[in-house]
Structures are given as C-alpha cells and as structure tokens.
Amino acid sequence: MKHLPVLFISLMFSGSIMGQSIVPEVKTTPVKKWYMMNSGELIFSAGELKISDRNVYTLSSVSTFSSPQNVVRFSGFFHTSQEFHYNFSNALGFYIGIAVRNVGFINHFKIEGEQMKLKQRSYALGIPLALKVGNMQNYYFNLGVEPELMFAYKRKVFYDGEKSKKSEWFSDDVNLFNPSVFAQLNFKGGFYLRAKYYLNDFLANDYEAFSIPGKTMSVEYKVDKSTLFYISLGTTIKNRKVHKGSAVKTMST
C-alpha cells in the first residue's frame, strides 16, 4: 500500500510515453501554438555534507569518527517529466511542466576502522519553468527554475556486511520544499545535458542520529551543511498530436 502513490504517478506519466513512436520521423515544432513533450533522464548527483560534534556511542564508551566523504550517486529510475511548450519564434520559447525524479547523495565514513556507507534520497515532485533560446529545430539552451516537493524519503546504512533502512512519506528528515535552478543544453534528436543546483539544504534536521546495523553502536552528529546538485543526460519525445499553425520542421525520436 505504501507504494501506491509512486505507482499512480508512474502510470500517469508512462501512459503518455507509451503513445510515442521509437521510429524517427519528421514532425513539426509549432510557433505561437502549445505542444507537449515527455522526457526522462539519467542522474549523477553529488553534494556536500558538513558535520560537527561527531560521536559514536557503545555500551561502555563514547568516541568519534571521520568526516564524510561524498561519492557520486547514479540513479536511472524513476525520472519523468511532461512539458507544455510554447515558441514565440524559431529562436525563442518557454515551457512549464510537471516532473518526478529520484535525487539524493551518498557519503562514506570511517567508524572503528570499518567503512560505513550512508545513502539518503527522496522522490521529488517538481514544476519546472524554463526559457528556451536558440534554434528550436537543432540546438538550443534552457535556463529555468523548479520548485520541488520531497515526498518520499529513504535512508540506507551499510556497515560490516549489514544493512538497515528507513522509509518515510513527507519526512521531517529532509526539507519538504526545495527550489532548484537549472541550465540545459539541448541537442538535435531530442537529447540534452542538464546541470541542477538545489537552493536549500537537502537535510532538514540540525542533528542526525541512528543505530549501526548489526552492532550495539549508534552515531550522532550535527548537520552544518547539506547541499545537493546533479548533472543528468536525458532525452525528450514529442507527442504525436501537433496543433495546426505556423511551424518549423524537426526530427524527433
């Protein structure tokens, strides 16, 4: 039952994507008319987690542990966006849409000589708004903003072959509302390269505390900073139906 909201959103977006043809064909990009596009992406995310007051608690002692080492997190699922585009000309336009994506970061720590891996992520529901400048039938540039709602948080802790996890809807562990800014370069054929930066800290709490899986130990630390950003590779698919009116020819895949 707890996965039903994600399943509902997945079906909503996949239904529109299934109607697309994977065979390249000549289509038209309207000018001064609305049209729809779907997109998906592969996300390579990272961040900066700064902490202090690091403590490890056991039954008989209190010690400290290393600062976090951030590593790149790859995510291929589930990322989708439905966009509503409008072009003022072949060189200038904008779009607004609705998107779902899986974002977060991974950090490594050294605790009593062993490596602890900490994965923290959340599904986000966003409303992107972007300006488009360039040649709409070949290469163009997007600059946009996207308010995002972090609605499904998960934390995984790995230590000495053991694992623990925590999942929570609308969790207090992350900032529920986190706006972002992004820049995107679009290539002919529908492919794009995007860079995005979140304006708020990813984590919401001043302190983090959890047990070490398989051990009678727990850790606690103060969160001073938790920035999040990513680079992604994606593709867009134009819907079959295009409004009549002024248009320029393009290729879609």
N, C-alpha and C positions, 0 to 999 in steps of 0.2 A: 504493500500500500504506500510506503514512503517514497517509492519511485514513480508513482503515478503522475505527479506534476511534470517531471522531466520527460516521461513518456508522452504525455499530452503535447508538450511543446515540440518534441521531436516529430511527432506525426503531423503537426500543423505545418512545419517547415518542409518536411520530406515530401509531403503531398504535392507541393508546388514544384519541387525539384524533379520529381518523377515524370512530370509532364514535359521535360525538356528532351530534345534530341541530342545524342552524342555525336552525330554526324555533322561536320562543319557545313554551313550553308550561308548564303548571302542573305542578310537581313538589313533592316534599316533602323537607324537611330533617329528618332523624331526630333525636330526643332520646334519649340513652343508647344509641345504636347507631352503629357505624362506617359511614362512607360516603367515597367517593373523589371528588376534583375534579382537573381539569387546568387549568393556567394558562400564559399567555405574556405577555410584556411588551416595551415599547419603552424602552430605557435611555438616559438622558442623564447621562453620567459626567464627572467632573472630579477634580482633585486638586491637590496642592501639591508641586512638585519643587523642593527647595532644594539647591543645589550650591555647591562651592567648588573652589579650585585648578583653574580653567578654563584649558586650554591647547589651542592649535591648532598642530599640527606640519606643517611643509612640508619640502621638500628642503634649504632654506637658512636657515630661521628658525623661531622659536617665538613665538607671540603669544597673545592672549586673545580671548574672545568674550563675548557678552551673557548675562545671566541668563535662564533660561527663562520664557516667558510661556505659562501654561496656557490652553487653549481647551476648550470643551465638546465632548465626543465623543458622537456619536449612534450607536447600534447597534440594529438591528432583527432581527438574526439571529445566533446561534441561541439562543433563550431558551425554555426549557420547564420545567415543574415538575409532578410528580404528587404529590398531597397526600392524606393519610389523616386525615379529620376525625372529631371526637367532641364532641358537645354535651352538657353536663350539664343544661342547660335552654335555653330560647329566648334567654337573656341571657348565657350563659357557656359557653365551649368551648375547645378547643385543636386543633392539628393538627401532624403530623410528616410529612415528605416527602423527596423526592429531586429535585434540580434541576440543570440545566445552563445556564450563561449565559456570555456573552462580555463581559468587563469590561476596562477599561484607561483610559489617558489620552493626550492629545496635547499636545505642547509645541513652541513656536516659539523659535528662537534667531537672532541676527544674527551671521554669520561673514563677515568681509571684505566687508561691505556687502550681502551676499545673505542672504535668509531660508532657514534650514534648518528643515524640519518633521520632528519625531520622533514616530512613533506606536508605542506599546507596549501590548500587550494580551495577555490569556490567557483561554482557556476554563477555567471553574471548575466542579467537581462539588461540590455542597453538600447538606447535610442540614438543612433548616430545621425549627425547633421554635418554635411561636408560641402565645400565649394570645389568645383571642378574647373581646371584651367588647362588648355592645350588643344590638341587635335582629337576630337571625340571618336574618330574612326581609327586612330593609331595609338599615339602615346599622349597621356595627359596626367596631370598632377592633382591630388586631392589634399586639402587641408581641412581638418574637422575637429569637432568636439563630440563627446559621447557620455552623457550621464548614465551610470550603471548601478544596478541593484544586485548586491551579492546575496543570493538567496539560498544557496546550498553549500555549506562549508564542510570540509573533511580534513582531518589531521591524521597522519600515519607516523608512527615512531618505530624505527628498526634499531635493534641493539643485540649484538652477540647471537645472531640467528633467530631472535624472537621479534614479534611484531605486535603492535597494538594500534587501534584506530578509534577515532571519534567522528561521528557524522551528525550534523545538526542543521535543520532548516532555520533560516533567518537568525543565524548565530550571533551572539554578543562578542564572539572572539574576533570577528572582522568588522571593519566599517561597513555598515549596511549600504550606505550611499557613497559611491566613489566615482567622481567625474574623471574623465580622461581626455587627453588631446592626442591627435594622431596626424601623421603625414603619410601619404601613399602615392607610389608611382605605378601607373597602370600601363601595361604593355599590350601590343596588338595581339588579338586572340583571346583576351579576357584574363590574362594572368596579371598579378600585382604583387608588389613588395610593400609592406606596411611597417611603420615603427610607431609604437604607442607608449605613452607615459601616464601613469595614474597620479592625480594631483594630491590625493590623501594617502596617509599610511594604509597599508593593507590590513595590518592587525589593529584591533581597537583597544585592547586592554593594556594597562600600564605594566602589568605583571603576567607572566605565563608560568604555569605550574602543572606538572604531570608526572606520572609514575614511569619508571623504566621497565619495559616489558621483560618478564622472566626474572626480575631481580627485586630484592626488597630495598629499592632505592627510589628516590624521587628527585626531580630537579625543579628549581625555581629561578627565575631571572627577571630583571626589569627590562622592558622593551623601550629603548630610547628612540628608535627609528626603524621603519619597515617599508621602504619604498618598493615599488613594483613597476616593471616595464617589460615590453616584449618586442620582438621582431617576428613577422609572420610572412609566409608565402601562401598566396591564395589564388583562387580563380572565380570568375563570375560567369553566370549563364543568363542570357537574355530570354525572357518569356516569349512564347510564340506569338501571342497577340500584340500587335502594334497599332496604335491609333493612326488614322489617316491624317495626312497633312504634310508639311514640309519635312524633308528627311534627308539624311546622308547615308550612303551605303557603308556597312561594316561587315566584318566576319565575326561570327560567334561560335563558341564550341560548347 
